[in-house]
Amino acid sequence: MNVTIFNGSPRKNGNTAALTSSLAVKLRAAGANVEEHFLYHMKIKGCMNCGACRSGSGLNECSIKDDFIPLAEKFLSSDLVIIASPIYMWDLTSSANAFLERLHSLCRHEPPYVNKMEGKRLAIAMTMGDDEYVAAGAVTSLIMFCEYFKIIYEGAFAVPFADKEQILRPMYQEKMDDFVKKIMKK
């Protein structure tokens, strides 16, 4: 199974990176090939609703030529995608949101209809400096995104009050084991 983690954290050595590092180890132990991309340091603009993806073939017809284009191919070639992000102001980071917005270019909503995302599997991994409730809006938005594009939402893993020690606590490592079992079973 090919798993791609798209990490929206601005810190390559921060709490979310510690989370995805631990998650990648567990996914590899379960037999997955894991690749991670840090979105924050890439050039990925948000969607500008120009309509190019509606008039093209529906695959990478985005008019914005930036670092998103090769990531779209990574998204499509993955058996499972994990969006990883710290929660800032009750939402995913702006880089994670820009990436998600641009995935729209993989669909065409006018005849002939194309949805390259249909049936893809997606999960979310999050860190936050507060209770899990602060992530509710971000998770709800991602579930709605999945429903709209007919993506299979596999679930969420969150570490509240996150720091590296918290992420490595046995309780969260056990929860992560359960999460990996859940997302790897298909």
N, C-alpha and C positions, 0 to 999 in steps of 0.2 A: 504494500500500500504506500502510495506517495502522499505525504502530508506536507503542506506548505503553511508556514506561520508568517503572517504579515503583521509585523510588530509596529505599532504607531507611537511608541514611546520616544521622547527626545533623548533619552539616556541609554546608551548602548551597554552600560554597566549598572543600570538602576534596578529597581525592584521588579519591574515587568520583565526585564531581561533575565533576572534571576529566576522568575517564574517560568519563562519560556525555556530556559536552559534545563531546568529540572524536568519540565514537561517533555522536552525533546529526548532526554535520557530515557524516560519511561516509555515513550513512544517507540524509540529504537529497540528497547528491550522487548517490546511486544511485536517486533518485526517490521516496523515502518521505516521507510526512507524519509528523513526529515530535512527540510530546507527552510531557512528563516531569512526574511528580508526586512530590514529596518527602513520603514517608510519615511520617517521624519527627516532624514538627511538626503533624501532623494528629491528630485524636482517633479512634484506631482501637484498640478493645479486642480481645483475643484471643477465640476461640470459648469459650462457656461451656457447650456441649453441652446446651442447653435443649430441643432437639427441634423448635423452631418451623419450621425448614427441612424437616424430615421430614414435617410435616403440612400444609404449604402447597403452593403451585403449583410450588415449586422455583426460583423466580426472585425474588431479593431478599426472601425470606421470613424474613430474619434478625430476631430480636426486639431486637437491639441497634441502636438508631437513632443512628448516629454518622457520621463522615466516610467510612466504608467504602461506604455505600450508593451514592453517585454514582460512586465508583471501580469498583464492580462493573459499572456500565453502560459505563464506559471500557474495562474488561477485555473485555467481550463485544463491543464495537464495533471492537476492534482486530484487524487481520490477524495481527499478531505482537506479543507481549508480551515485554519484557525486564525481568527482576527484577535490579536492581543493588543491591549491598550491599558494604560492607567486611566482612571476616571478623573477627569478634570471638569469641574463645574457641572456635575451630573451627566456627563457625556463622554464619548470617546474623544481622543485627541483630534485636532483639526486634520492632521495627516491621515489618520485612519478614516475619518469621514470623507476626505477628498478621494481616497482610494475607492471607498464604497460607492460614492457618487459616480465615479468614472466607469464602474462596472456596467453601468447602464448602456455603454457603447457596445456591449456584447449582445444586445437585443435590438430587434427592429419591430416596431409596433404598427407598421403599415404593411399591406401585402407586398411581397410575400413575407409572412411573419417568420421571425427567427428569434429563438431564445437559447443561446449557447449555455446559459446558466441552469436551465431546467434540469433537475435531478442531481445537481452538485450538492455536496454535503458540506455544512459549515457549522463551526462551533466558535465560542468566544471564551477568551481567558483574560481576566481583569485583575488589576490591583487597585487599591484605593486607600486613602488615608482616613477613612471613616467607616461607618457601618455599611453593610451590603446594600441597604435601601437606596443609597445614593446612586447606585448603578441601574436602578429599575427602569429609568427612562431610556438609557442606552440599550439595555437588553430588549425592551419592548420595541424600540425602533428597529433593531436588528431582526427581530422576529417578523415584524411587518415587512421589512425588506425581503426576507426569505419567502414569505407568503406571496408577495407580489411577483417575484421572479421565479417562483416554483422551485426554490432551493430547499433542500431538506435541512432543517435546523436541528442540530444534534445536542445542543445544550450549552450551559455556561459553567465556567469554573471561576470562582472569585476568592480573593484573599483580602478581607477587610483589615484595616489598620496595618497595612502591609509594610514590612521592612524585610530585609533578607533573612533575618532570624525567624520572623513569623512564617515566611514562606517555607522554611526548612523544618518547622516544627512537625513532629510526628503526626499530629492531627491533620494538618494540611497535606502532608505527603500521603497519608492514607486516603484522604478525599481525592487527591490527584490520581492515585492508583485506580480508584473507582471510576473516575472520569475517563481515564484512558481505556479501561475495560469497556465502558459504555460506547465511546466513539470509535473503538477499533473493532467492534463486533460485526460490522457489516462488510 
